[in-house]
Amino acid sequence: MASDLSPPAAHVTVVLFTDEGANLGPAQRPKVQDDLHWQRILSPLSYDVTRKHATERPFSAPGYDRKTPGIYRCICCGNALFPSGTKFDSGTGWPSFWAPMAKENIALREDLSYGMRRTEVLCTLCDAHLGHLFNDGPPPTGLRYCINMAALSFVPFPANREDLP
């Protein structure tokens, strides 16, 4: 009898971006999964959010309301996740975006925790819990990626660089 459980993918495809936002195209990368490594490099809050699926308190994380042009990367592995040009003020106290840098860079999974049905947003490259996806965002997508600031690192664009949409 064949097993329905397949081993996790050893490699995944993500789209690479420079810190200036230039698209370098898709690339195969090894899946990054090393809990001891995450414990060593992450703050306790970032570890709890990204590896234990916790949620930071709203309005508590520095940068949730940042308006500087740049790229939001995964705090764990550096995968490019969201351009600042898709960030908007949702009034929730968490950074919210209407689109990711590349759909390949995020993964979505059903989350039935706490008696709710939600869509969890994860980093494709390292499976970090980022936040949740809702259908109450602004045009053009109507989506709201509600993301924990503790799951993100921010790389500002050089002063002469325009923001990405």
C-alpha positions as CSV (number, residue, x, y, z in Angstrom):
1,M,0.0,0.0,0.0
2,A,1.5,3.4,-1.0
3,S,1.7,6.1,1.7
4,D,-0.2,9.3,1.2
5,L,2.6,11.1,3.2
6,S,5.4,12.3,1.0
7,P,8.6,13.7,2.3
8,P,9.0,17.4,2.3
9,A,10.5,18.9,-0.9
10,A,14.3,19.1,-0.7
11,H,14.2,22.1,-3.1
12,V,11.7,24.7,-4.0
13,T,11.5,27.4,-6.7
14,V,11.5,31.0,-5.5
15,V,12.0,34.2,-7.5
16,L,15.2,36.0,-6.5
17,F,15.4,39.8,-6.1
18,T,18.2,42.2,-5.4
19,D,18.0,44.6,-2.5
20,E,17.2,47.3,-5.1
21,G,14.2,45.3,-6.2
22,A,15.5,43.9,-9.5
23,N,14.0,40.6,-10.5
24,L,16.7,38.0,-11.0
25,G,14.2,35.3,-12.0
26,P,13.3,32.0,-10.6
27,A,15.8,29.7,-9.0
28,Q,15.8,26.3,-7.3
29,R,16.9,26.7,-3.7
30,P,17.3,24.0,-0.9
31,K,14.5,24.1,1.6
32,V,15.8,25.6,4.8
33,Q,14.7,23.8,7.9
34,D,17.0,23.8,11.0
35,D,15.3,24.6,14.3
36,L,18.5,24.9,16.3
37,H,19.8,27.4,13.7
38,W,16.6,29.5,14.1
39,Q,16.8,29.4,17.9
40,R,20.4,30.8,17.6
41,I,19.8,33.6,15.1
42,L,16.3,34.9,15.9
43,S,15.0,37.0,18.8
44,P,12.7,35.1,21.1
45,L,9.7,37.0,19.6
46,S,10.7,36.3,16.0
47,Y,11.3,32.6,16.9
48,D,7.9,32.3,18.5
49,V,6.2,34.0,15.6
50,T,8.0,32.3,12.7
51,R,8.7,28.8,14.1
52,K,5.8,28.4,16.7
53,H,3.1,30.2,14.8
54,A,2.6,32.9,17.4
55,T,1.2,36.4,16.7
56,E,2.8,39.6,18.0
57,R,0.6,42.1,19.7
58,P,-0.9,44.7,17.3
59,F,0.7,48.1,17.1
60,S,3.7,46.7,19.2
61,A,6.4,46.0,16.7
62,P,8.7,48.8,15.5
63,G,8.2,49.3,11.7
64,Y,4.6,48.1,11.4
65,D,3.7,51.6,10.1
66,R,6.9,52.2,8.1
67,K,6.4,54.2,4.9
68,T,10.0,54.0,3.6
69,P,10.4,52.4,0.1
70,G,12.1,49.0,0.2
71,I,11.7,45.3,0.4
72,Y,10.4,43.2,3.2
73,R,12.3,39.9,3.5
74,C,11.9,36.8,5.6
75,I,13.6,37.4,9.0
76,C,14.7,33.7,8.9
77,C,16.1,33.1,5.4
78,G,16.1,36.4,3.6
79,N,13.6,35.4,0.9
80,A,12.1,38.5,-0.8
81,L,8.4,38.6,0.3
82,F,6.7,42.0,-0.1
83,P,7.5,45.3,-1.8
84,S,6.8,48.4,0.1
85,G,4.7,49.6,-2.8
86,T,2.0,47.1,-2.0
87,K,1.9,48.0,1.7
88,F,-1.2,49.8,3.0
89,D,-2.5,51.0,6.4
90,S,-5.2,48.5,7.3
91,G,-5.7,49.9,10.8
92,T,-5.0,46.5,12.3
93,G,-1.6,47.2,13.8
94,W,0.3,44.8,11.6
95,P,1.9,45.5,8.3
96,S,-0.6,44.7,5.5
97,F,0.2,44.2,1.8
98,W,-2.1,43.7,-1.2
99,A,0.4,41.5,-3.1
100,P,3.7,39.6,-2.6
101,M,6.9,40.2,-4.5
102,A,6.3,36.9,-6.3
103,K,3.6,34.3,-5.7
104,E,6.3,31.7,-5.7
105,N,7.9,33.2,-2.6
106,I,5.0,32.6,-0.3
107,A,3.0,29.5,0.5
108,L,-0.6,29.4,1.7
109,R,-2.1,26.8,4.0
110,E,-5.5,26.3,5.7
111,D,-5.3,27.2,9.4
112,L,-8.1,25.9,11.6
113,S,-6.5,27.0,14.9
114,Y,-8.5,28.8,17.6
115,G,-11.8,27.6,16.2
116,M,-11.4,29.8,13.0
117,R,-10.9,29.0,9.4
118,R,-8.1,31.2,8.0
119,T,-5.5,31.1,5.3
120,E,-2.0,31.0,6.8
121,V,0.9,32.8,4.9
122,L,4.3,31.1,5.0
123,C,7.7,31.7,3.5
124,T,8.1,29.1,0.7
125,L,11.8,28.8,1.3
126,C,11.9,28.1,5.1
127,D,8.2,27.5,6.1
128,A,8.3,30.5,8.5
129,H,4.9,31.5,9.7
130,L,4.3,35.1,8.4
131,G,0.7,35.8,9.2
132,H,-2.7,35.4,7.4
133,L,-4.4,36.2,4.2
134,F,-7.8,37.9,4.1
135,N,-10.2,38.9,1.3
136,D,-10.8,42.5,2.6
137,G,-7.9,44.4,1.0
138,P,-7.8,47.3,-1.4
139,P,-7.8,47.2,-5.2
140,P,-6.3,45.9,-7.4
141,T,-6.3,42.5,-5.7
142,G,-8.8,42.9,-2.9
143,L,-6.4,40.9,-0.7
144,R,-4.9,41.7,2.7
145,Y,-1.7,39.9,3.6
146,C,-1.7,40.6,7.4
147,I,1.9,39.9,8.4
148,N,3.7,39.9,11.7
149,M,6.5,42.5,11.7
150,A,8.6,40.0,13.8
151,A,8.7,37.8,10.7
152,L,10.2,40.4,8.5
153,S,13.4,42.3,7.9
154,F,13.3,45.5,6.0
155,V,15.8,46.5,3.4
156,P,15.4,50.2,2.3
157,F,16.0,51.2,-1.3
158,P,18.9,53.5,-2.1
159,A,17.8,57.2,-2.0
160,N,17.6,57.4,-5.8
161,R,15.4,54.3,-6.2
162,E,11.7,54.5,-6.9
163,D,9.3,52.3,-5.0
164,L,7.9,49.1,-6.5
165,P,4.2,48.7,-7.0
